[in-house]
Amino acid sequence: MARKPILIDRGKLRAEVRKLGKERVFYMLDDAIELLPVWFRVLSATAEPEEYAKRIIAMLSRHYSYGREKMLAIARRTATTHQRKALAEVEGA
């Protein structure tokens, strides 16, 4: 069965982040690491390969360095082929 694409209204998402405040959103992610794989799926469905790679690396570097390798493995599995390639390039840089 084919996976249905996730449709995200970026305007609404940005409005929600502004309403909560970026720091609050990151704090919530720190406290709820189980949300990261969900965020990876949403990001994979909405971001270009380079953006996906940069945002994954930045998020993990800033907010989850302890379990970085485990989360990178999940991010790789979630990524498209092109995103996986971009992730490898960003990691190697």
N, C-alpha and C positions, 0 to 999 in steps of 0.2 A: 504494500500500500504506500503510495506517495505521501510524503509529508506536506501538509498544507502550510503555505507561507504565513508567517506572523505579520500582521499589519499593525504598524505602530504610527500613531500620529505624533510626529516629533514636536510639533507645537504644543500639544497637550502635555507631553512628557517634560519638555523644558519648563512649562508653566508650573507643573507639580514640583520639579526640582527647585525652582525659584521660591515657591511657596514654602517648602520645607527648609530651604537653605542647603547649599552644597555640603557644608560641613556636617550637617545633621544627616544627610543622605549617606555620606561616607561613614559616619559613626554607626548608622544602622547596618551598613554592609559589614563593618568590622564585627558587630555583635551577631550578625546572622550570616555566617559564612556559607550556609547552605543556599543562600540566594545567589552566590557567584555563578554557579553553573547555569542558573536561569538567565542571569545577565549575559553570560557568554552566548546563549542561544539567541537572545534578542539582538545583541550586538552583531552576531554573525548574520542574522537575517536583514540587518539594516545598514551595515557599514561596508565600505570598500575594503579590499584586502589590507592596504597600508594602514588605514585608520583602525581597523580591527586589531592589527598587531601592535600598533603604538599604544592604543588605549588599554589593551590587556597588560602589556609590560608596565605601563605607568601605574595602573591600578594595583597590580601585585607588588610593585616596588614600593609604592607609597603606603599601602594599607595591609599587605598580607605577605610580608617577606618570610615569615616562619614556614608557611606551607606552600611556598612559591612553586616548587617543582611539581607537587601534586596538582595544584590548580592549573599550571601550564599544561600538564598532560590532559586534563579535562578540556581546557581551551583548545588544544590541538584536535582532540576527538570531535569537538563541536564545530570547528571551523570547516569552511569549504576548502577545496584543494588549493585555490589561489590564496586564501587567507592563511592556510598552513604554511605555504611557501613564504609568504610575507613575514609570518611570525618567526620562521627559522632565520630569515635574513636580519630581522630586527634583533633577535637574540644573539646572533653572531657579531653584530656591529659593536 
